Amino acid sequence: MDLMWTTLYLCIFIASAAVLHKQVAKRIPYRYSSLPPGNNSIRLLRLLPHEDETADIQCELFEYSLQNSCKGTHLYDALSYVWGNPDETLPIFIHEHSFDVTVNLRAALLQLRNHSIERILWVDAICINQANREEKENQIQSMAKIYGQANRVVVWLGETADDSDLAFEEIRVARDQKSTKSSDSERIQKAVLALLQRPWFRRIWILQEVAAARHVLIMCGSKKIDGYVFCLGIDSLKDFYEARQDLQGLIRSVTYLIREATFRPEYSIGSSGRSSLDICPLGELVDMYHAHRATKRHDKVYALLGMSSDDLRKVDLLPDYGVPWEKLLQRLAKYLLSEKMSVETWGDKEIAVIKSKGAILGQVSSVTSDSARYDRQHLNITFKSIPQQQQSAHWTLKVSAKSIRDGDIICLLQGASKPTIIRLCEDHFVIIMVGATPLEDIQTGNGYIQWSNLSQSVQSFTRDFILVWDWESSSNKLQDLGEYETSIRPNSLVLEHSKKEIDKATRTWNVALILRDLEEYKQAEERLQEAVAGYEMTFGEMDSYTLKSRYGQTPLLWAAGNGYHTVVDLLLMNDGIDPDLKDGQYGQTPLSWAAQGGHNAVVKLLLKTGKVDVDSKDSQYGQTPLLRAAQGGYKAVVKLLLETGKVNAVVKLLLKTGKVNVDSKDSQYERTPLSWAAEGGHGA
């Protein structure tokens, strides 16, 4: 009898200890074990079944290798969802240890849990140790592979709300180009719009997730619909959202990717060994998708890498969350455009201000969307500064986050391999497409040409561009540069008033020259007058050349020719200014203009830079600065030029005799011996 009671007590004790152990274990957070090195090992989540829908969610994590890619898909589902508020969490249990997940993720797991069969899932918030930065960076590079080799990608839009069940039913029926024709059509439209405005459609990571998928299932609450059917229905209901430009671009970009899932081949690693979907170049992806949202700004770049066809292994753009955001955006801008450009960025803004030399190619005359391919648009281009036989062309481009408009400008920036589409905004330009890549040979009036052949026709980059690349503002809400300076340069108030005014006048001047290249002569004249007014406001009344003579000149050339040494001094403080750049009309340098006018102070400033060719000849008459100064009788300027020791050897020998009267003139041409020698003739 005692033995029986002892055994009973022992069983009760063991059972109680087991219950206590489980209770204690539940209070201890789950701890990850390290993954093996390499890019093929991942964790998968085993979601355990339960008949009670209200029971705690019990899971197990296990390691899995994707190395054997010859099998094509693997028997797990990859979840595509929005994390939700990170401060609002609920516990699930992994190996009986607690693990906090967001409310939205827990709701998804409840819907995915089967009453009798376990499910195998990949869920980023659980399968990646988010606290381990090195693991996170490594796993992110395998995301395309993870979603591409999944048996199915399950899209979780969230819990039932705002008549989402009604919206799903309308989408299901509309796939056959039919409509319920309900008397409550306004309610249906409101329900569909509410569904399409859910955060999932705006999240940038979902693009890669559905772009890699070979089968997509859409879920909202307890409702499910095949991804292809969902897209057909949404296309049929486009009248519901077509008036919403902000929504239209987001929906079309996502539905296009989902619709293509059925036709994708089995995922495979590229010949280079990279894990990428090779959809298109990174610049095109950025142009299309930078308006999508990310919790961390870095992900607006990293989420696109797995879709890029660029080989980025030797570029500093691979996932590294230790790199400051402003540095990452700067690297991206220089990679897409040119390493030689000046790029200024800020840690709390998705904005880059770019300064570059460039050339005008042409202007957009019309834009139409492709009714059959929602990822494409068609542009008619009127070329400027291009050989006459190629005055117009037809381009087909990928759609862009910022809408292209009639009148937008196409330019080629120095060092860039692709054209950039920009829009004038006050005294600067905003970037609409950073890398506009024609998808086909360019159709002109005389046949087809390749972009590489067209770009080779650009021989010089004489224009100064200030470009604002803004991922935060839509194309309809672009700020002027003054607003950018206020928002991103709070210390700009300490700059001298005159420096700010002359910078603005210089920017306006550069805009005027670009407008002239576009043959917008009236606007160019107005901007030139505005620039001159800006200079006069800062430095007083100025006797300037006629507007016609200013064409082809830079502000430095104009200021040097007028003798405005204070303006020249301020302009030379800008590292981007070339002090020896010739004008487009006469081929004269700033030094030549200053010498011709006898502007001693300006000549000193230019010589001080050490970057000017003292013996440079203009393209019209072959005259040097020394000759122009000698012809004008400007002794002080002649002396300054001679002291450099870099003038004509005959002049130096002539002066060395000490017997030359620099003021004496011959009777026939009234020219001095010095001017003849400076010209390189034999009159000396």
C-alpha angles and dihedrals in degrees: 000000000000089000090054093051091045091052091047092050090048092053091048090048093050092047091047091048090051091051091046090049091053091048092049091045091053089057093052113083118238114261122209124229117218121267119235114262119270136056099274101071119088137159123245127201121231106206106204120221126245133177093212109078091201095053121113115274110253120194143166129212122213136173120253134183124223092187096109096071094161088085090068108209124026127219100259134093120231115216121224112193146125116266095220127202107351090206093060108071140156128195128255122178127243113189084345092302120118120254122180118225132173119271091249094053093048090052090052092050091050090055092046095048113104122215094233112005127066118234127216114219142170112218118172097213090056107026093051119060096235091192092060106078095189093052091045093052091048095047093047088063088059097049094102089052093046094052094036094056096042117113088231140353112228114205113206111198094179140261126326110284143133094028091303091156089057091048092051092051092049091050091049092052094042092060089085091052088258131125133208087230087209120179085234094063092137090059091048093051091048090050093050092048091049090052093049091049093059114124094250092074091056099047113107097212092062090068093068091040095058093033088062096043124108093190126023129196118191118210132185115171107316094335122102133187134174112257095234092050090048091055094048090052094047091050090052090052095049091121087071094064107015092100090057104081093184091054098038096064094046095049096045094049091052099041091049091057093046093047091055093054094089092056099046118114121235111290116261136173114257122248089258090057092245121142100230140127091223093217099150142317118304093246092060091048091052091049091050102041113024090105091066117100134249133180090226118039092223089067091065084073103028094050090062099048094082091058096046123109090204119105099237099173093106095041124088093238102094115117111291116148090189090073111093113247094240090055092049093051090047091052091049093051092049092046093052095042118015138315089226095065126103108241124182120191139169134220096231099041137068090219134111125189110207128194117195147147114247150153133239116244102175149289136275110251098179142358129203131175122234109250092199099041112041091191093063140071133188124226131191110210130201108203124220125192089013126119110284095244089066101050096139139017145177119238129191113205139172115263115267135217089235112055116242113230137197108274096031113142128241115208138166114225119213110269094012120123095205134046121258124219112218139173129216113245115177106295099350141035133253122217114242097172119011095195112021103190117187106226092211138024109295113260113222133171089266099047133277129329133180121244091238090060092047094049091053089064088070104092104171140025105213103150126090114223129193106195130186115206104195121180093176103060124062119234088258095055105047116155127220118249091257089062091048091051090050094049101039102028108048090165093057089099089075091065115103113265092234092053092053093047094049091047090055092046090050092050090050090049091053090049089053092055091049091049088053089054087054089052090243091139099165093051090044091055091049092051092048090053089048091052093049089049088053092053092046091050089057102037105022132251114343132198100225136182120261115276090251093060092050093064109108092022129114121219089256092054091048094047092046092050091050094046095240095155094174090056091046091050092052093045092051089057087071109090090208093063117103105213091196100048112132124226119252096238108046103011092238124150124224088256091055092051092047093048091048090055095043092239100164097180093050092049089053092052093049094047090049091063091065087215102099130095104232092194096045115142124216119239096237105053104001092242123157127217089253092055092049091049092047092049090053093047094238100157096178092054092045089052092050092051094046092050090062089068090219101106135102112309092226090058091052093050091048093053093043091068089067089215099097121111101208091197098054115106133199118245097236103050101009091233128143123238087245093058091050091050093045089054090055096241129131099248091104 
